[in-house]
Amino acid sequence: MAKTLIGNIKGKDGRGISKIEKTATTGSVDTYTITYTDGTTSTYDVNNSDSVSLQRQIVPSAAVESSATASQAYAAGDYVVVSGVLRKVKSAIAKGNAISDSNSTATTVGGELASLASIKETSLKCTTMKLVDNITVGTDGRTFNVTWPVDFSRIKDVFCRYVAKDMAAVLVVSNWDENSVWLRSSTSSQEYDITLIVLYI
């Protein structure tokens, strides 16, 4: 009887993923921690903002001044409209001080969105790729040539999902490179149907 196994996969020298959990949020950036079966961890940041939510944050927060004299205090990063022009405050402006090019800069919502878009978003993604069916793998391992579904430089981890044909076993990804993946089994040689799970940014 075939048994399907996935999840906390442990191997002698291999490494699987034990869990992925959100561990922090700062503004619109969520930090996820990946815990591997060998006890090591890595983190990935996911930027959840989009142009519409950023525009809503910029425009409603802008104060409107009737003149170039500040009617309230402004901190760096605040937005203010003076004479119909949106300005971003570069350095603190005290109440009663002039709002000028020395402490703020003229901008547009589109300009602010463009500057935010230039910040690289890093998000963890996952894809699967069918490796092979009915292939024998044993404790000595086996190397398979692969064509990765994403650019190799973006790959952060690879693990496998499989069906063992004869008996319960653990199959692990022991290593991978640009052109191949090396799998090992915890039991004597038997046939597997193998799918690779690729985590990438």
N, C-alpha and C positions, 0 to 999 in steps of 0.2 A: 504494500500500500504506500502510495506517495505521500509525503508530508511537506507542506509549504511552510517555510520559516522566513521570518523577516524581523528586524529590530535589533535588539542587543546582541549582536553577533560578535563573538570573541574568538580569536585565533592566537596561536602561539606567537607569531610575529606580526600578525595582521592588526588592522585597526578599523573598527566600525563606529557608527554613531550611536551613542546611548540615548541622548535626548537633545532637543533644540528648544530653548525657552527664551522668552523676552525677559531681559534682566534690567533694562533701564529705558527711560524716555526723557529726552531733553528737547523741549519745544516740539517740532514735528519729526524729530529723529528718534527712532526706536533702535535699541541695541539688543541684539540676540546673541546668546552664548551657546555654542555647540560643545557638548561634552562627549568626548570619544571614549570608547571602551577601554583604552589604555590609561584613562584618568586625565589626559591632557584636555585643554580647552582652547577654543578660538572664538573671536567675536566678529560680528558683522553689523554694520549700521545700515538701516533702511530709512530713507528720507520719504516721509509720507505726504509732503506738501505737493500741491499742484498750482498751476497759474491762477485759477479762479480763487482758491482760498487765500493765496498770497495777495491778490489784488484786493480782496475783501479786508485783509489785515492792514494794507497800506492806506487805502482811501478813507475808510471810516475813522481811522486813528488820526488823520490830519486835522489839526486845528486851523481855523480860518481867522486871519488877522486883518483888521480894517486898515492897518498901516504897517510900515516896516519897523515899528516899535513893538516889542514883545509885551503882550498883555498878561503873560504868565511865563513861568520858567520852562525851558525846554532842555532835555538831555540829548546827548549824542545818539543818533539813530531815530529820533522822533521825526515826524513829518508835519509840515506847516504850509498853509497856502497863503501867499502874500501877493496881492494885486493879481489874483487869478493864476499864479504860477506855483506849482507844487515844489517845495524845497525839502531837502533832507538835511537835518542838523548834523554837522560834523563835530562840533564841540559845544559844550554847555552854553546856553544863553540865559542870562538872568532876566527876571521881569524888569521891564523898562529899558533894556538894552536894545540896540539896533539889530535887526535880522539882515545880515549882509553876506557877501561872498566869502568873507573871512571866517564865518562860523556856520555857514550852510551852503548848499549847492543846489542849483536848479536841476530838476529831474522830471521824469514822467513815470507814470505807472509802468508803461512798456519798458522804459529804461531800467527801472528797478527789477522787473521780471527778467530781463535779459541778463542783468548782472547775477541774479540768483541762479539762472539756468546754467551759467558758466561753472557753478560749483558742481563738481562731479558727484552724482548720486551713486551710492554703493548699496546694492541690494542683493541678497542671497536668493538665487533661483535654483530650481531643481528640474532636471529632465531625465527621462529614462531612455535606454537604448537596449534593444534585444541583442544579446551577445551570441547565443547559440542554444540549440536544443540537442538533447541526447548525446552529450559529450562526457567523456570520462575524465575525472579529476581525482587525484589521490593526495596523500600526505606530502609527497615530494613536490606537488604543485604543477601548474601548467601555465605557459605563456600563450596569450592570444593577441594577434595583431588587431588593432582597432583603428577606426576613423572616428574621432570624437565628434559629437554633434555640435560642439561650440569650440571656439579658439582655445587651444590648450593652455595659453597663459591665463585664461579666466577661470580654469578649474581649480577648486579649493579642496575637494575630497571626492572620492569614489568609493561606493560600497555596492553590495550585490543583493538581489532578491533571487531566490532560486527554489526549485522543486527537486528534492532528492528522490531518485527513482526506486531504490531498494530499501534503504534504512534511514533512520534519523541521523543527520550529520550536520556539521557546521562548515559552511564554505565562506572563506574570507578573501577580500582583496588584500594581498600582501604588499603589492607595489604597482605603480603605473608610471608610464612616461609618455612622451609625445605620440608614440606609435604602438604601444602595447600595454597589456594589463596582465599581472601575474596573480593567479588564484590558487588557493590551497584548501584542502579538505581536512577535517579532523578525523576522518576514518579512512579505511582502505578504499581503493579506487572503486568508484561507482559512477553511474550516469546522472547528469543534472540537466535541467533546463535553466538557463541563466539569463537574467536581465541585469544590466548595470544601472545604478542610480548615480547621477552626476550632479554634484553641487557646484555652482559656479556664480561668479559675479558679472 
